[in-house]
Amino acid sequence: MVKKRGIKKQTENKAVPDLLVVICGPTATGKTDLSIGVAKELQGEIISCDSMQVYKYMDIGTAKPDMIQQKAVPHHLIDVVTPDTHFNVSKFQDLAKAAISDIDSRGRIPILVGGTGLYIRAVVDGFLFPWESRSKEVRESLEKEAAEKGSCTLYAELKDVDPKAARKIHPNDARRIIRALEVFITTGHPISELWRRDQKDKGTPFDRLIMIGLARERSVLYDRINRRASKMVELGLVEETKRLLDQGYDKTLTSGQALGYKEIVPYLKGRYSLEEAVGLIKRDTRRYAKRQLTWFRADPRIQWVDMGIFGFQEEAARCVLSLIKGKMAVMQEN
């Protein structure tokens, strides 16, 4: 039965990447410029960890690095899919892992940069996604076999592919046996591994991990957010949003995720003034930054850098670079 369904036992993964650097923090803290300076000195490449920068044509509203910045240092996971493409954290995790492996194979340092906390955690902790492991066809096939041959037949399969799960599931518990096999068949991972990750195991798939968080005093951060929102309008956010609507991306822009665009759309449809729209962008972005900070503050692995103590961006970059190199030296000694 095991061979018939194509179930394969787990094999050891190849060597994991040696080092991953993460530069994170709330929006408008200065991650983009700083990370470029750091990447140049480290001979690194940047992997954008932003849930909106993956979309093509959405440039101004997502504060993407411009072409000059992208040419200064190689960037990955920007302009990956069109705005109407379904994209989620699981897909990002797969693409980020591939990018990290590619960068590492060329002897360069992967630097994960962004403010989407869930995406960062997915890469750093390598957790699995239960919702990605559901298959109606596989489940119905297993249910049919259980009805015809009894749960003990399926239980024997489970013992073969996931003995840890089998020890925790009763041989007559058909529902849980079916679920465990469904996970293994659809993902290639045993459900016992998924259980372990769900227990918030903080192990990392990387040999060495350095996480730096950028922070600013709240009033300063909010002022930067407000000024950036106004600047986006000056740069053409309204026109960019109109082009996206003309291309048929209305549903994507108003889904509640596309911060900046979802406030401009009602303005373009005459529901309120541009001044009101910009005010909403500022308010919603401030709220988003607060949620980001709450998320990142909960991770004790992040070393925080107060950007407000530096007079120039270059000084902040040198400080972060010094922290990273110091941590790398300590890791090398150990």
C-alpha positions in Angstrom: 0.0 0.0 0.0 2.8 2.4 0.8 4.4 2.1 -2.7 1.1 2.2 -4.4 0.3 5.7 -3.2 3.8 6.9 -3.8 4.6 7.6 -0.2 8.3 7.9 0.5 10.1 7.8 3.7 11.9 11.0 4.8 15.5 11.5 3.8 18.0 13.9 5.3 18.1 17.3 3.7 21.4 18.5 2.2 23.6 20.9 4.2 21.7 24.0 5.4 22.9 27.5 4.4 25.8 28.7 6.7 24.4 32.1 7.6 21.3 34.2 7.3 21.1 37.9 8.2 17.7 39.4 8.9 17.1 43.2 9.0 13.5 43.9 10.1 11.3 46.4 11.8 8.2 48.6 11.3 7.6 50.4 8.0 9.4 53.7 7.5 12.3 52.9 9.9 14.8 53.1 7.1 15.4 49.4 6.3 15.8 49.8 2.5 18.7 52.3 2.4 20.5 50.8 5.4 20.3 47.2 4.1 21.8 48.2 0.8 24.8 49.8 2.6 25.2 46.7 4.7 24.8 44.3 1.8 27.5 46.1 -0.2 30.0 45.7 2.7 29.1 42.1 3.4 29.1 41.0 -0.2 25.5 40.0 0.3 22.3 40.0 -1.7 18.9 41.2 -0.4 15.7 39.1 -0.3 12.7 41.4 0.1 10.4 40.1 2.8 7.4 42.3 2.0 4.0 40.7 1.3 3.2 43.4 -1.3 6.5 44.0 -3.0 6.1 40.5 -4.6 3.5 42.1 -6.9 4.3 43.6 -10.3 3.2 47.1 -11.2 2.7 48.1 -7.5 5.8 50.2 -7.0 5.1 53.5 -5.3 2.5 52.3 -2.8 4.7 49.4 -1.7 7.8 51.6 -1.4 9.9 49.2 -3.5 13.6 49.9 -3.9 14.0 51.9 -7.1 16.0 50.6 -10.1 19.2 52.4 -9.0 19.0 50.7 -5.6 18.2 47.3 -7.1 21.2 47.6 -9.4 23.5 48.6 -6.5 22.8 45.3 -4.8 21.1 42.2 -6.2 17.5 42.0 -4.9 15.2 38.9 -4.9 11.5 38.3 -4.5 10.4 41.7 -6.0 8.0 41.7 -8.9 7.4 38.0 -8.7 3.7 37.7 -9.6 0.9 39.9 -11.1 -1.6 41.5 -8.6 -4.4 39.1 -9.4 -2.2 36.0 -8.5 -3.0 34.2 -5.3 0.1 34.5 -3.2 0.6 33.4 0.4 3.2 32.8 3.1 3.8 29.2 2.1 4.7 30.3 -1.5 6.9 33.0 -0.1 8.7 30.5 2.1 9.4 28.2 -0.9 10.7 31.1 -3.0 12.8 32.5 -0.2 14.4 29.2 0.6 15.3 28.8 -3.1 16.8 32.3 -3.2 18.8 31.7 0.0 20.2 28.5 -1.3 21.2 30.2 -4.6 22.9 33.1 -2.9 24.7 30.8 -0.4 25.9 28.5 -3.3 27.7 31.5 -4.8 29.5 32.3 -1.6 27.5 35.4 -0.9 25.5 36.2 2.2 21.6 36.2 2.0 20.1 39.2 3.8 16.4 39.0 4.5 14.9 42.5 4.7 11.4 43.6 5.4 8.5 44.2 7.8 6.2 41.3 7.1 6.7 39.4 10.4 4.9 36.2 9.4 7.0 35.9 6.2 10.2 36.4 8.2 9.2 33.8 10.8 8.3 31.3 8.0 11.8 31.5 6.6 13.7 31.8 9.9 11.8 29.0 11.8 10.9 27.0 8.7 7.5 26.0 10.1 4.9 24.1 8.1 1.4 25.2 7.1 -1.5 22.9 8.0 -3.9 24.5 5.4 -1.5 23.6 2.6 -1.8 19.9 3.4 -5.5 19.3 2.7 -6.6 17.4 -0.4 -10.2 16.3 -0.9 -9.1 13.6 -3.4 -6.5 12.1 -1.1 -8.8 12.2 1.9 -11.7 10.6 0.1 -9.4 7.8 -1.2 -8.2 7.1 2.3 -11.8 7.2 3.7 -12.9 4.7 1.1 -10.0 2.3 1.9 -10.7 2.6 5.6 -14.4 1.7 5.0 -13.4 -1.3 2.8 -10.4 -2.7 4.7 -10.7 -1.2 8.2 -8.6 1.4 9.9 -5.9 -1.1 10.9 -4.7 -1.3 7.3 -4.1 2.4 7.2 -2.6 2.3 10.7 0.1 -0.1 9.4 0.9 2.5 6.7 1.1 5.2 9.2 3.5 3.2 11.4 5.8 2.8 8.4 5.9 6.5 7.3 5.4 8.3 10.7 6.1 6.0 13.7 6.0 9.0 16.1 2.5 9.9 15.1 1.4 6.2 15.2 2.5 6.0 18.8 0.1 8.8 19.7 -2.9 7.7 17.6 -5.1 4.7 18.5 -5.3 2.0 15.8 -9.1 2.4 15.7 -9.1 6.2 15.4 -9.7 6.3 11.6 -10.2 10.0 11.5 -6.8 10.9 12.9 -5.1 8.2 11.0 -6.5 9.5 7.7 -5.5 13.0 8.6 -1.9 12.0 9.4 -1.6 10.1 6.1 -3.2 13.0 4.2 -0.6 15.4 5.5 2.3 13.0 4.6 1.0 12.3 1.1 0.3 15.9 0.2 3.4 17.6 1.8 6.0 14.8 2.1 6.4 15.8 5.8 5.2 13.6 8.7 2.4 15.1 10.8 4.6 14.6 13.9 6.9 17.2 12.5 4.0 19.6 12.0 3.0 18.9 15.6 6.5 19.8 16.8 6.4 23.1 14.9 3.0 23.9 16.3 4.4 23.6 19.8 6.5 26.7 18.9 9.8 24.9 18.7 12.3 27.8 18.1 14.9 25.8 16.3 16.1 27.4 13.1 17.0 25.7 9.8 20.2 27.8 9.6 23.6 27.1 11.1 24.0 30.8 12.0 21.2 33.4 12.3 21.6 37.1 13.0 18.5 39.2 13.4 18.7 43.0 13.6 15.6 45.2 14.3 15.4 48.9 13.4 13.4 51.1 15.7 12.6 54.8 16.1 10.9 56.8 18.8 7.1 56.5 18.1 6.4 60.2 17.4 9.4 60.3 15.0 8.3 57.1 13.3 4.7 58.4 12.9 6.1 61.7 11.4 8.1 59.7 8.9 5.1 57.7 8.0 3.0 60.8 7.4 5.7 62.4 5.3 6.2 59.3 3.3 2.5 59.0 2.5 2.4 62.6 1.2 5.6 61.9 -0.8 4.0 58.8 -2.4 1.1 61.0 -3.7 3.7 63.4 -5.1 5.5 60.6 -6.8 2.3 59.4 -8.6 0.4 57.0 -6.3 -2.9 58.2 -7.6 -1.9 57.6 -11.2 -0.3 54.2 -10.4 -3.6 53.1 -8.7 -5.6 54.3 -11.7 -3.4 52.3 -14.1 -3.9 49.2 -11.9 -7.7 49.7 -11.9 -7.6 50.1 -15.7 -5.8 46.7 -15.9 -8.6 45.1 -14.0 -7.0 44.8 -10.5 -9.8 46.4 -8.6 -10.5 43.4 -6.4 -6.8 43.0 -5.5 -6.4 46.6 -4.5 -9.5 46.7 -2.3 -9.0 43.4 -0.6 -7.9 45.1 2.6 -4.3 44.1 2.2 -3.0 46.7 -0.3 -2.3 49.5 2.1 -2.2 52.8 0.3 -4.0 51.6 -2.8 -7.2 50.6 -1.0 -7.5 54.2 0.4 -6.9 55.8 -3.1 -9.5 53.6 -4.9 -12.5 55.2 -3.1 -11.1 58.7 -4.0 -10.9 57.7 -7.7 -14.5 56.6 -7.5 -15.6 59.9 -6.0 -16.4 58.7 -2.5 -14.1 61.2 -0.7 -11.5 63.8 -1.3 -7.8 63.2 -1.9 -7.0 64.9 1.4 -9.3 62.4 3.1 -7.7 59.5 1.3 -4.2 60.6 2.2 -5.3 61.0 5.8 -6.6 57.4 5.8 -3.3 56.2 4.4 -1.4 57.9 7.2 -3.7 56.6 9.9 -3.8 53.0 8.5 0.0 52.9 8.1 0.6 54.1 11.6 -1.7 51.3 12.9 0.1 48.8 10.8 3.5 49.9 12.1 2.2 49.5 15.7 1.2 45.9 14.9 4.5 45.2 13.3 6.4 46.4 16.3 4.3 44.3 18.6 5.0 41.2 16.5 8.8 41.8 16.3 9.2 42.8 20.0 8.0 39.3 20.9 11.0 37.7 19.3 14.0 37.7 21.7 16.5 36.8 19.0 16.2 40.3 17.5 18.9 42.8 18.5 17.4 46.3 18.3 19.1 49.4 16.9 17.7 52.8 17.7 17.9 54.7 14.5 17.3 58.0 16.2 20.7 58.2 17.8 22.4 58.5 14.4 22.9 61.8 12.5 23.2 60.1 9.1 22.0 56.9 7.5 25.7 55.9 6.8 26.4 56.0 10.6 23.5 53.7 11.3 24.7 51.3 8.5 28.2 51.2 10.0 26.7 50.4 13.4 24.6 47.6 12.1 27.5 46.3 10.0 29.7 46.3 13.1 27.0 44.3 15.1 26.7 41.8 12.4 30.5 41.3 12.0 30.9 41.0 15.7 28.2 38.3 15.9 29.8 36.5 12.9 33.2 36.5 14.7 31.7 35.1 17.9 29.9 32.4 15.9 33.1 31.5 14.1 34.9 31.0 17.4 32.2 28.7 18.7 
